[in-house]
Amino acid sequence: MKIALVSEFPFVRPQKGVELRLHQTAELLAEMGTVWPVIITRLETPADRLNDLRERFGSVTYVIPTEEPATSMHSKLRRLISRKNVADRGFHISAGLHSEIIGQLQACDVVWFHSLKAADS
């Protein structure tokens, strides 16, 4: 079974509580199948932590969403109340990359989203 774990935090060598919980979740999911970490974040992620993820789980996808500036009052209000942006207002993934990731996620048996922030991107 292939399990995608979508998160905004790398979860090897946990440095804070959320990463520890993610690490524990990943280890439990790994007992049921192959875990594929998908890290979607604007936080700076050290390359050595990504390498540790690759060593532990094999394939890792790391995505840095772009910021979508709100230039007018109308666009700021629309983004604020839009049903499509519930967590991480103002960030998005390019259409091509979005389609590629969605295609890969559809090939998984299970997709585990850690937070709305990761899912909303």
MMTF fields as JSON, N, C-alpha, C and O atoms, coordinates in Angstrom:
{
  "mmtfVersion": "1.0.0",
  "mmtfProducer": "UNKNOWN",
  "numBonds": 483,
  "numAtoms": 484,
  "numGroups": 121,
  "numChains": 1,
  "numModels": 1,
  "chainsPerModel": [1],
  "groupsPerChain": [121],
  "chainIdList": ["A"],
  "bondAtomList": [4, 2, 8, 6, 12, 10, 16, 14, 20, 18, 24, 22, 28, 26, 32, 30, 36, 34, 40, 38, 44, 42, 48, 46, 52, 50, 56, 54, 60, 58, 64, 62, 68, 66, 72, 70, 76, 74, 80, 78, 84, 82, 88, 86, 92, 90, 96, 94, 100, 98, 104, 102, 108, 106, 112, 110, 116, 114, 120, 118, 124, 122, 128, 126, 132, 130, 136, 134, 140, 138, 144, 142, 148, 146, 152, 150, 156, 154, 160, 158, 164, 162, 168, 166, 172, 170, 176, 174, 180, 178, 184, 182, 188, 186, 192, 190, 196, 194, 200, 198, 204, 202, 208, 206, 212, 210, 216, 214, 220, 218, 224, 222, 228, 226, 232, 230, 236, 234, 240, 238, 244, 242, 248, 246, 252, 250, 256, 254, 260, 258, 264, 262, 268, 266, 272, 270, 276, 274, 280, 278, 284, 282, 288, 286, 292, 290, 296, 294, 300, 298, 304, 302, 308, 306, 312, 310, 316, 314, 320, 318, 324, 322, 328, 326, 332, 330, 336, 334, 340, 338, 344, 342, 348, 346, 352, 350, 356, 354, 360, 358, 364, 362, 368, 366, 372, 370, 376, 374, 380, 378, 384, 382, 388, 386, 392, 390, 396, 394, 400, 398, 404, 402, 408, 406, 412, 410, 416, 414, 420, 418, 424, 422, 428, 426, 432, 430, 436, 434, 440, 438, 444, 442, 448, 446, 452, 450, 456, 454, 460, 458, 464, 462, 468, 466, 472, 470, 476, 474, 480, 478],
  "bondOrderList": [1, 1, 1, 1, 1, 1, 1, 1, 1, 1, 1, 1, 1, 1, 1, 1, 1, 1, 1, 1, 1, 1, 1, 1, 1, 1, 1, 1, 1, 1, 1, 1, 1, 1, 1, 1, 1, 1, 1, 1, 1, 1, 1, 1, 1, 1, 1, 1, 1, 1, 1, 1, 1, 1, 1, 1, 1, 1, 1, 1, 1, 1, 1, 1, 1, 1, 1, 1, 1, 1, 1, 1, 1, 1, 1, 1, 1, 1, 1, 1, 1, 1, 1, 1, 1, 1, 1, 1, 1, 1, 1, 1, 1, 1, 1, 1, 1, 1, 1, 1, 1, 1, 1, 1, 1, 1, 1, 1, 1, 1, 1, 1, 1, 1, 1, 1, 1, 1, 1, 1],
  "groupList": [{"groupName": "MET", "atomNameList": ["N", "CA", "C", "O"], "elementList": ["N", "C", "C", "O"], "formalChargeList": [0, 0, 0, 0], "bondAtomList": [1, 0, 2, 1, 3, 2], "bondOrderList": [1, 1, 2], "singleLetterCode": "M", "chemCompType": "L-PEPTIDE LINKING"}, {"groupName": "LYS", "atomNameList": ["N", "CA", "C", "O"], "elementList": ["N", "C", "C", "O"], "formalChargeList": [0, 0, 0, 0], "bondAtomList": [1, 0, 2, 1, 3, 2], "bondOrderList": [1, 1, 2], "singleLetterCode": "K", "chemCompType": "L-PEPTIDE LINKING"}, {"groupName": "ILE", "atomNameList": ["N", "CA", "C", "O"], "elementList": ["N", "C", "C", "O"], "formalChargeList": [0, 0, 0, 0], "bondAtomList": [1, 0, 2, 1, 3, 2], "bondOrderList": [1, 1, 2], "singleLetterCode": "I", "chemCompType": "L-PEPTIDE LINKING"}, {"groupName": "ALA", "atomNameList": ["N", "CA", "C", "O"], "elementList": ["N", "C", "C", "O"], "formalChargeList": [0, 0, 0, 0], "bondAtomList": [1, 0, 2, 1, 3, 2], "bondOrderList": [1, 1, 2], "singleLetterCode": "A", "chemCompType": "L-PEPTIDE LINKING"}, {"groupName": "LEU", "atomNameList": ["N", "CA", "C", "O"], "elementList": ["N", "C", "C", "O"], "formalChargeList": [0, 0, 0, 0], "bondAtomList": [1, 0, 2, 1, 3, 2], "bondOrderList": [1, 1, 2], "singleLetterCode": "L", "chemCompType": "L-PEPTIDE LINKING"}, {"groupName": "VAL", "atomNameList": ["N", "CA", "C", "O"], "elementList": ["N", "C", "C", "O"], "formalChargeList": [0, 0, 0, 0], "bondAtomList": [1, 0, 2, 1, 3, 2], "bondOrderList": [1, 1, 2], "singleLetterCode": "V", "chemCompType": "L-PEPTIDE LINKING"}, {"groupName": "SER", "atomNameList": ["N", "CA", "C", "O"], "elementList": ["N", "C", "C", "O"], "formalChargeList": [0, 0, 0, 0], "bondAtomList": [1, 0, 2, 1, 3, 2], "bondOrderList": [1, 1, 2], "singleLetterCode": "S", "chemCompType": "L-PEPTIDE LINKING"}, {"groupName": "GLU", "atomNameList": ["N", "CA", "C", "O"], "elementList": ["N", "C", "C", "O"], "formalChargeList": [0, 0, 0, 0], "bondAtomList": [1, 0, 2, 1, 3, 2], "bondOrderList": [1, 1, 2], "singleLetterCode": "E", "chemCompType": "L-PEPTIDE LINKING"}, {"groupName": "PHE", "atomNameList": ["N", "CA", "C", "O"], "elementList": ["N", "C", "C", "O"], "formalChargeList": [0, 0, 0, 0], "bondAtomList": [1, 0, 2, 1, 3, 2], "bondOrderList": [1, 1, 2], "singleLetterCode": "F", "chemCompType": "L-PEPTIDE LINKING"}, {"groupName": "PRO", "atomNameList": ["N", "CA", "C", "O"], "elementList": ["N", "C", "C", "O"], "formalChargeList": [0, 0, 0, 0], "bondAtomList": [1, 0, 2, 1, 3, 2], "bondOrderList": [1, 1, 2], "singleLetterCode": "P", "chemCompType": "L-PEPTIDE LINKING"}, {"groupName": "ARG", "atomNameList": ["N", "CA", "C", "O"], "elementList": ["N", "C", "C", "O"], "formalChargeList": [0, 0, 0, 0], "bondAtomList": [1, 0, 2, 1, 3, 2], "bondOrderList": [1, 1, 2], "singleLetterCode": "R", "chemCompType": "L-PEPTIDE LINKING"}, {"groupName": "GLN", "atomNameList": ["N", "CA", "C", "O"], "elementList": ["N", "C", "C", "O"], "formalChargeList": [0, 0, 0, 0], "bondAtomList": [1, 0, 2, 1, 3, 2], "bondOrderList": [1, 1, 2], "singleLetterCode": "Q", "chemCompType": "L-PEPTIDE LINKING"}, {"groupName": "GLY", "atomNameList": ["N", "CA", "C", "O"], "elementList": ["N", "C", "C", "O"], "formalChargeList": [0, 0, 0, 0], "bondAtomList": [1, 0, 2, 1, 3, 2], "bondOrderList": [1, 1, 2], "singleLetterCode": "G", "chemCompType": "PEPTIDE LINKING"}, {"groupName": "HIS", "atomNameList": ["N", "CA", "C", "O"], "elementList": ["N", "C", "C", "O"], "formalChargeList": [0, 0, 0, 0], "bondAtomList": [1, 0, 2, 1, 3, 2], "bondOrderList": [1, 1, 2], "singleLetterCode": "H", "chemCompType": "L-PEPTIDE LINKING"}, {"groupName": "THR", "atomNameList": ["N", "CA", "C", "O"], "elementList": ["N", "C", "C", "O"], "formalChargeList": [0, 0, 0, 0], "bondAtomList": [1, 0, 2, 1, 3, 2], "bondOrderList": [1, 1, 2], "singleLetterCode": "T", "chemCompType": "L-PEPTIDE LINKING"}, {"groupName": "TRP", "atomNameList": ["N", "CA", "C", "O"], "elementList": ["N", "C", "C", "O"], "formalChargeList": [0, 0, 0, 0], "bondAtomList": [1, 0, 2, 1, 3, 2], "bondOrderList": [1, 1, 2], "singleLetterCode": "W", "chemCompType": "L-PEPTIDE LINKING"}, {"groupName": "ASP", "atomNameList": ["N", "CA", "C", "O"], "elementList": ["N", "C", "C", "O"], "formalChargeList": [0, 0, 0, 0], "bondAtomList": [1, 0, 2, 1, 3, 2], "bondOrderList": [1, 1, 2], "singleLetterCode": "D", "chemCompType": "L-PEPTIDE LINKING"}, {"groupName": "ASN", "atomNameList": ["N", "CA", "C", "O"], "elementList": ["N", "C", "C", "O"], "formalChargeList": [0, 0, 0, 0], "bondAtomList": [1, 0, 2, 1, 3, 2], "bondOrderList": [1, 1, 2], "singleLetterCode": "N", "chemCompType": "L-PEPTIDE LINKING"}, {"groupName": "TYR", "atomNameList": ["N", "CA", "C", "O"], "elementList": ["N", "C", "C", "O"], "formalChargeList": [0, 0, 0, 0], "bondAtomList": [1, 0, 2, 1, 3, 2], "bondOrderList": [1, 1, 2], "singleLetterCode": "Y", "chemCompType": "L-PEPTIDE LINKING"}, {"groupName": "CYS", "atomNameList": ["N", "CA", "C", "O"], "elementList": ["N", "C", "C", "O"], "formalChargeList": [0, 0, 0, 0], "bondAtomList": [1, 0, 2, 1, 3, 2], "bondOrderList": [1, 1, 2], "singleLetterCode": "C", "chemCompType": "L-PEPTIDE LINKING"}],
  "groupTypeList": [0, 1, 2, 3, 4, 5, 6, 7, 8, 9, 8, 5, 10, 9, 11, 1, 12, 5, 7, 4, 10, 4, 13, 11, 14, 3, 7, 4, 4, 3, 7, 0, 12, 14, 5, 15, 9, 5, 2, 2, 14, 10, 4, 7, 14, 9, 3, 16, 10, 4, 17, 16, 4, 10, 7, 10, 8, 12, 6, 5, 14, 18, 5, 2, 9, 14, 7, 7, 9, 3, 14, 6, 0, 13, 6, 1, 4, 10, 10, 4, 2, 6, 10, 1, 17, 5, 3, 16, 10, 12, 8, 13, 2, 6, 3, 12, 4, 13, 6, 7, 2, 2, 12, 11, 4, 11, 3, 19, 16, 5, 5, 15, 8, 13, 6, 4, 1, 3, 3, 16, 6],
  "groupIdList": [1, 2, 3, 4, 5, 6, 7, 8, 9, 10, 11, 12, 13, 14, 15, 16, 17, 18, 19, 20, 21, 22, 23, 24, 25, 26, 27, 28, 29, 30, 31, 32, 33, 34, 35, 36, 37, 38, 39, 40, 41, 42, 43, 44, 45, 46, 47, 48, 49, 50, 51, 52, 53, 54, 55, 56, 57, 58, 59, 60, 61, 62, 63, 64, 65, 66, 67, 68, 69, 70, 71, 72, 73, 74, 75, 76, 77, 78, 79, 80, 81, 82, 83, 84, 85, 86, 87, 88, 89, 90, 91, 92, 93, 94, 95, 96, 97, 98, 99, 100, 101, 102, 103, 104, 105, 106, 107, 108, 109, 110, 111, 112, 113, 114, 115, 116, 117, 118, 119, 120, 121],
  "secStructList": [7, 3, 3, 3, 3, 3, 3, 1, 1, 7, 7, 1, 1, 7, 7, 1, 2, 2, 2, 2, 2, 2, 2, 2, 2, 2, 2, 2, 2, 2, 6, 6, 1, 3, 3, 3, 3, 3, 3, 3, 7, 1, 1, 7, 7, 7, 2, 2, 2, 2, 2, 2, 2, 2, 2, 2, 2, 1, 7, 7, 3, 3, 3, 7, 7, 3, 3, 7, 7, 7, 7, 1, 2, 2, 2, 2, 2, 2, 2, 2, 2, 7, 6, 6, 7, 1, 1, 1, 6, 6, 3, 3, 7, 7, 2, 2, 2, 2, 2, 2, 2, 2, 2, 2, 2, 2, 6, 1, 1, 3, 3, 3, 3, 1, 7, 2, 2, 2, 2, 2, 7],
  "xCoordList": [0.849, 0.0, 0.902, 1.878, 0.555, 1.309, 0.512, -0.663, 1.18, 0.54, 1.277, 2.468, 0.57, 1.148, 0.89, -0.242, 1.931, 1.808, 2.147, 3.316, 1.11, 1.27, 1.34, 0.442, 2.412, 2.653, 3.432, 3.984, 3.472, 4.331, 5.651, 6.51, 5.821, 7.039, 7.781, 7.154, 9.121, 9.88, 9.832, 9.923, 9.696, 9.425, 10.476, 10.203, 11.674, 12.788, 13.584, 13.597, 14.238, 14.947, 14.04, 14.368, 12.896, 11.923, 12.544, 13.311, 12.195, 12.721, 11.645, 11.949, 10.386, 9.283, 8.147, 8.171, 7.169, 6.108, 5.368, 5.092, 5.041, 4.298, 5.108, 4.547, 6.415, 7.263, 7.368, 7.43, 7.387, 7.414, 6.136, 6.195, 4.985, 3.719, 3.693, 3.222, 4.195, 4.274, 5.196, 4.885, 6.33, 7.28, 6.615, 6.754, 5.897, 5.215, 4.134, 3.977, 3.398, 2.372, 3.002, 2.491, 4.115, 4.799, 5.289, 5.185, 5.816, 6.309, 5.159, 5.309, 4.02, 2.854, 2.321, 1.971, 2.259, 1.803, 2.766, 2.339, 4.061, 5.067, 4.889, 5.324, 4.254, 3.978, 2.892, 2.789, 2.082, 0.993, 1.339, 0.682, 2.366, 2.716, 3.906, 4.638, 4.083, 5.186, 4.729, 3.732, 5.458, 5.108, 5.872, 7.085, 5.128, 5.704, 5.48, 4.365, 6.514, 6.377, 6.243, 7.022, 5.247, 5.053, 5.093, 4.164, 6.165, 6.355, 6.001, 6.659, 4.948, 4.516, 4.662, 3.867, 5.682, 5.973, 6.687, 7.397, 6.485, 7.28, 8.334, 9.12, 8.351, 9.377, 10.691, 10.701, 11.782, 13.082, 13.339, 13.235, 13.67, 13.902, 15.335, 15.698, 16.158, 17.545, 17.638, 16.874, 18.576, 18.748, 19.053, 18.622, 19.789, 20.128, 18.888, 18.847, 17.888, 16.649, 15.885, 15.305, 15.878, 15.242, 15.983, 15.365, 17.315, 18.101, 17.809, 17.737, 17.64, 17.288, 15.921, 15.718, 14.991, 13.673, 13.81, 13.18, 14.647, 14.862, 15.494, 15.115, 16.454, 17.096, 16.091, 16.132, 15.19, 14.228, 13.066, 12.643, 12.545, 11.326, 11.494, 10.541, 12.676, 12.862, 12.484, 13.145, 11.447, 11.001, 10.376, 9.565, 10.768, 10.21, 9.921, 10.74, 8.755, 8.426, 8.437, 7.797, 9.176, 9.311, 8.83, 9.383, 7.8, 7.187, 7.198, 6.831, 7.62, 7.56, 6.472, 6.667, 5.318, 4.255, 4.662, 5.474, 4.089, 4.381, 3.35, 2.239, 3.737, 2.826, 2.033, 2.584, 0.751, -0.126, -0.469, -1.289, 0.134, -0.118, -1.548, -2.086, -2.14, -3.465, -3.239, -2.773, -3.562, -3.254, -4.419, -4.209, -5.636, -6.785, -7.571, -7.426, -8.388, -9.242, -10.183, -10.452, -10.674, -11.581, -10.899, -11.49, -9.669, -8.972, -8.63, -8.654, -8.311, -8.046, -9.3, -9.236, -10.433, -11.687, -12.094, -12.533, -11.952, -12.304, -11.48, -12.019, -10.176, -9.312, -9.682, -9.621, -10.063, -10.416, -11.651, -11.709, -12.642, -13.898, -14.091, -15.12, -13.141, -13.278, -13.316, -12.528, -14.243, -14.31, -13.089, -12.746, -12.446, -11.32, -10.031, -9.115, -9.949, -8.753, -9.109, -9.409, -9.076, -9.5, -8.347, -8.574, -7.125, -6.034, -4.896, -4.515, -4.348, -3.106, -3.346, -2.907, -4.012, -4.421, -3.218, -2.261, -3.317, -2.297, -1.186, -0.25, -1.254, -0.223, -0.867, -1.984, -0.171, -0.7, 0.448, 1.599, 0.096, 1.047, 0.712, -0.462, 1.724, 1.482, 0.625, 0.667, -0.145, -1.099, -0.422, -0.943, 0.731, 1.422, 1.882, 1.678, 2.499, 2.965, 1.782, 1.82, 0.733, -0.473, -1.035, -1.356, -1.153, -1.674, -0.785, -1.278, 0.526, 1.47, 1.326, 1.276, 1.26, 1.125, -0.214, -0.269, -1.306, -2.622, -2.596, -3.159, -1.958, -1.839, -1.11, -1.524, -0.031, 0.723, -0.088, -0.04, -0.834, -1.659, -2.774, -3.132, -3.327, -4.384, -3.885, -4.674, -2.579, -2.002, -1.774, -1.405, -1.992, -1.796, -3.077, -4.181, -2.896, -4.044, -4.649, -5.86, -3.787, -4.218, -3.458, -2.263, -4.161, -3.502, -3.828, -4.993, -2.785, -2.934, -2.484, -1.305, -3.413, -3.064, -2.856, -3.726, -1.705, -1.431, -2.245, -2.694, -2.443, -3.156, -3.898, -3.634, -4.827, -5.519, -4.571, -4.779, -3.539, -2.581, -1.934, -1.822, -1.518, -0.923, -1.962, -1.691, -3.14, -4.204, -4.684, -4.973, -4.772, -5.299, -4.374, -4.84, -3.08, -2.14, -2.426, -1.737],
  "yCoordList": [-1.168, 0.0, 1.241, 1.314, 2.215, 3.466, 4.552, 4.78, 5.212, 6.226, 7.548, 7.639, 8.574, 9.917, 10.642, 10.681, 11.21, 12.005, 13.448, 13.797, 14.287, 15.673, 16.571, 16.56, 17.346, 18.169, 19.411, 19.504, 20.36, 21.527, 21.413, 22.287, 20.353, 20.186, 18.92, 17.881, 18.982, 17.746, 17.063, 17.742, 15.765, 15.134, 14.114, 13.23, 14.234, 13.45, 14.371, 15.586, 13.797, 14.58, 15.7, 16.875, 15.357, 16.369, 17.423, 17.11, 18.679, 19.796, 20.478, 21.31, 20.124, 20.684, 19.664, 18.659, 19.931, 18.972, 18.502, 17.311, 19.441, 19.071, 18.093, 17.173, 18.294, 17.395, 16.022, 15.004, 15.992, 14.717, 13.925, 12.723, 14.594, 13.909, 13.408, 12.302, 14.214, 13.785, 12.584, 11.642, 12.627, 11.517, 10.229, 9.174, 10.324, 9.148, 8.649, 7.443, 9.568, 9.193, 8.494, 7.474, 9.037, 8.438, 7.034, 6.131, 6.848, 5.528, 4.523, 3.376, 4.943, 4.054, 3.738, 2.593, 4.748, 4.519, 3.6, 2.805, 3.71, 2.872, 1.395, 0.527, 1.107, -0.282, -0.877, -2.098, -0.019, -0.483, -0.454, -1.112, 0.306, 0.414, 1.329, 1.65, 1.742, 2.624, 4.074, 4.478, 4.852, 6.257, 7.14, 7.018, 8.026, 9.012, 10.4, 10.917, 11.016, 12.362, 13.419, 13.447, 14.28, 15.424, 16.65, 16.891, 17.418, 18.593, 19.828, 20.131, 20.545, 21.774, 22.898, 23.012, 23.725, 24.735, 25.95, 25.863, 27.069, 28.267, 28.457, 29.402, 27.56, 27.604, 27.088, 26.184, 27.661, 27.195, 25.793, 25.556, 24.883, 23.492, 23.128, 23.136, 22.809, 22.447, 21.196, 20.246, 21.211, 20.098, 18.795, 17.73, 18.857, 17.619, 16.937, 15.709, 17.706, 17.089, 16.43, 15.359, 17.059, 16.435, 15.161, 14.164, 15.204, 14.002, 12.886, 11.72, 13.23, 12.221, 11.608, 10.407, 12.438, 11.921, 10.945, 9.887, 11.308, 10.426, 9.109, 8.049, 9.169, 7.947, 7.045, 5.825, 7.641, 6.854, 6.346, 5.2, 7.202, 6.85, 6.697, 6.32, 6.976, 6.874, 8.168, 9.19, 8.135, 9.298, 10.353, 10.037, 11.615, 12.75, 13.855, 14.142, 14.467, 15.622, 16.854, 16.885, 17.874, 19.118, 20.253, 20.485, 20.959, 22.012, 23.316, 23.345, 24.384, 25.716, 26.482, 26.878, 26.695, 27.442, 28.893, 29.437, 29.502, 30.911, 31.771, 31.329, 32.988, 33.913, 34.656, 35.141, 34.733, 35.44, 36.786, 36.847, 37.855, 39.141, 39.628, 39.494, 40.186, 40.8, 42.287, 42.987, 42.757, 44.141, 45.08, 46.244, 44.602, 45.487, 45.069, 43.951, 45.964, 45.652, 44.498, 43.627, 44.5, 43.442, 42.079, 41.123, 41.971, 40.678, 40.245, 39.052, 41.201, 40.854, 40.307, 39.307, 40.955, 40.48, 39.128, 38.241, 38.972, 37.711, 36.564, 35.497, 36.783, 35.757, 35.45, 34.302, 36.485, 36.327, 35.456, 34.673, 35.579, 34.851, 33.678, 33.005, 33.421, 32.343, 30.977, 30.694, 30.133, 28.762, 27.959, 26.967, 28.36, 27.601, 27.815, 26.998, 28.882, 29.185, 29.239, 30.307, 28.088, 28.061, 28.185, 28.492, 27.956, 27.922, 28.86, 29.678, 28.774, 29.465, 30.537, 30.398, 31.559, 32.584, 33.236, 33.674, 33.278, 33.971, 33.102, 33.625, 31.782, 30.903, 29.914, 29.453, 29.589, 28.602, 27.872, 28.308, 26.759, 25.954, 26.156, 26.184, 26.298, 26.526, 25.397, 24.264, 25.721, 24.765, 23.477, 22.386, 23.596, 22.405, 21.499, 20.286, 22.082, 21.301, 20.742, 19.604, 21.542, 21.088, 19.832, 18.854, 19.859, 18.705, 17.484, 16.366, 17.699, 16.592, 15.948, 14.723, 16.772, 16.245, 15.536, 14.458, 16.133, 15.498, 14.14, 13.174, 14.056, 12.778, 11.744, 10.586, 12.148, 11.226, 10.832, 9.679, 11.779, 11.467, 10.492, 9.64, 10.604, 9.696, 8.264, 7.32, 8.098, 6.761, 6.121, 4.95, 6.883, 6.365, 5.687, 6.004, 4.759, 4.094, 4.967, 4.951, 5.735, 6.6, 7.917, 7.928, 9.034, 10.344, 10.914, 11.119, 11.167, 11.689, 13.145, 13.428, 14.067, 15.479, 15.829, 15.582, 16.404, 16.768, 17.963, 18.007, 18.925, 20.145, 20.745, 20.409, 21.636, 22.343, 23.221, 23.45, 23.704, 24.574, 23.833, 24.381, 22.615, 21.819, 21.453, 21.522, 21.067, 20.668, 21.843, 21.685, 23.008, 24.185, 24.689, 25.27, 24.479, 24.933, 24.248, 24.501],
  "zCoordList": [0.0, 0.0, 0.0, 0.747, -0.854, -0.914, -0.187, -0.473, 0.759, 1.599, 1.439, 1.74, 0.964, 0.875, 2.192, 2.674, 2.764, 3.988, 3.631, 3.472, 3.506, 3.064, 4.292, 5.134, 4.384, 5.57, 5.194, 4.098, 6.106, 5.88, 6.632, 6.508, 7.405, 8.206, 7.821, 7.613, 7.721, 7.608, 8.977, 10.0, 9.018, 10.308, 10.721, 11.533, 10.166, 10.703, 11.609, 11.416, 12.583, 13.601, 14.105, 13.94, 14.721, 15.151, 16.06, 16.97, 15.792, 16.571, 17.406, 18.261, 17.157, 17.94, 17.99, 17.28, 18.824, 19.078, 17.841, 17.692, 16.943, 15.743, 14.884, 14.289, 14.825, 14.038, 14.701, 14.012, 16.024, 16.739, 16.457, 16.197, 16.509, 16.217, 14.777, 14.512, 13.852, 12.45, 12.293, 11.564, 12.982, 12.926, 13.424, 12.806, 14.539, 15.081, 14.122, 13.934, 13.522, 12.543, 11.351, 10.887, 10.845, 9.698, 10.027, 9.197, 11.215, 11.61, 11.69, 11.268, 12.225, 12.289, 10.893, 10.605, 10.026, 8.664, 7.908, 7.072, 8.201, 7.534, 7.874, 7.118, 9.006, 9.357, 8.457, 8.336, 7.826, 6.968, 5.485, 4.679, 5.124, 3.714, 3.505, 4.441, 2.259, 1.885, 2.031, 1.432, 2.824, 3.053, 2.071, 1.905, 1.431, 0.508, 1.111, 1.047, 1.694, 2.255, 1.159, 0.207, 1.311, 0.422, 1.326, 2.096, 1.23, 2.077, 1.257, 0.262, 1.684, 1.017, 2.029, 2.962, 1.841, 2.856, 2.282, 1.279, 2.934, 2.643, 3.721, 3.666, 4.703, 5.748, 5.173, 4.338, 5.62, 5.15, 5.696, 6.899, 4.81, 5.188, 4.837, 3.661, 5.83, 5.555, 4.676, 4.847, 3.742, 2.808, 3.541, 3.099, 4.657, 5.356, 5.937, 6.022, 6.335, 6.83, 5.689, 5.871, 4.513, 3.351, 2.949, 2.574, 3.032, 2.73, 3.721, 3.335, 4.997, 6.004, 5.694, 5.871, 5.232, 4.829, 3.668, 3.659, 2.676, 1.522, 1.943, 1.444, 2.858, 3.345, 4.045, 3.888, 4.817, 5.594, 4.738, 4.886, 3.834, 3.117, 1.608, 0.926, 1.07, -0.375, -1.057, -0.87, -1.83, -2.582, -1.67, -0.8, -1.886, -1.147, -2.155, -3.028, -2.027, -2.864, -1.977, -0.925, -2.415, -1.655, -2.545, -3.62, -2.094, -2.892, -2.098, -0.924, -2.751, -2.155, -2.899, -4.048, -2.246, -2.937, -3.134, -2.385, -4.146, -4.396, -3.682, -3.392, -3.411, -2.755, -3.815, -4.803, -3.595, -4.516, -3.894, -2.978, -4.368, -3.727, -3.972, -5.072, -2.938, -3.06, -3.275, -2.376, -4.444, -4.763, -4.515, -4.172, -4.68, -4.489, -3.25, -2.754, -2.771, -1.626, -1.986, -1.159, -3.212, -3.659, -3.59, -3.086, -4.085, -4.065, -2.643, -2.338, -1.768, -0.368, 0.302, 1.017, 0.075, 0.659, 0.076, 0.809, -1.23, -1.872, -1.288, -0.994, -1.122, -0.569, 0.884, 1.323, 1.611, 3.018, 3.208, 4.156, 2.323, 2.527, 1.573, 1.632, 0.71, -0.262, 0.411, 1.313, -0.038, 0.47, 0.035, 0.678, -1.018, -1.552, -0.759, -0.844, -0.003, 0.782, 2.253, 2.787, 2.91, 4.303, 5.284, 6.454, 4.844, 5.807, 5.468, 6.306, 4.292, 3.973, 2.919, 1.778, 3.281, 2.336, 1.651, 2.289, 0.31, -0.447, -0.995, -1.599, -0.805, -1.343, -2.298, -2.062, -3.367, -4.293, -4.98, -4.959, -5.582, -6.346, -7.814, -8.183, -8.652, -10.076, -10.653, -10.174, -11.678, -12.249, -12.721, -12.49, -13.38, -13.868, -12.749, -12.798, -11.747, -10.602, -9.829, -9.362, -9.695, -9.004, -9.685, -9.01, -11.003, -11.754, -11.576, -11.427, -11.593, -11.43, -10.044, -9.927, -9.01, -7.644, -7.474, -6.881, -7.991, -7.89, -8.586, -8.072, -9.732, -10.434, -9.6, -9.545, -8.951, -8.098, -6.869, -6.441, -6.298, -5.126, -5.484, -4.671, -6.688, -7.11, -7.255, -7.19, -7.452, -7.56, -6.184, -6.098, -5.12, -3.762, -3.265, -3.706, -2.346, -1.728, -0.63, -0.411, 0.064, 1.156, 1.047, 0.755, 1.282, 1.358, 2.733, 3.076, 3.512, 4.875, 4.859, 4.648, 5.08, 5.158, 6.619, 7.454, 6.926, 8.305, 8.753, 9.898, 7.882, 8.288, 7.105, 5.951, 7.412, 6.354, 5.545, 4.353, 6.206, 5.507, 4.336, 3.24, 4.563, 3.475, 2.434, 1.236, 2.875, 1.939, 1.112, -0.074, 1.709, 1.04, -0.055, -1.035, 0.093, -0.933, -2.253, -3.241]
}
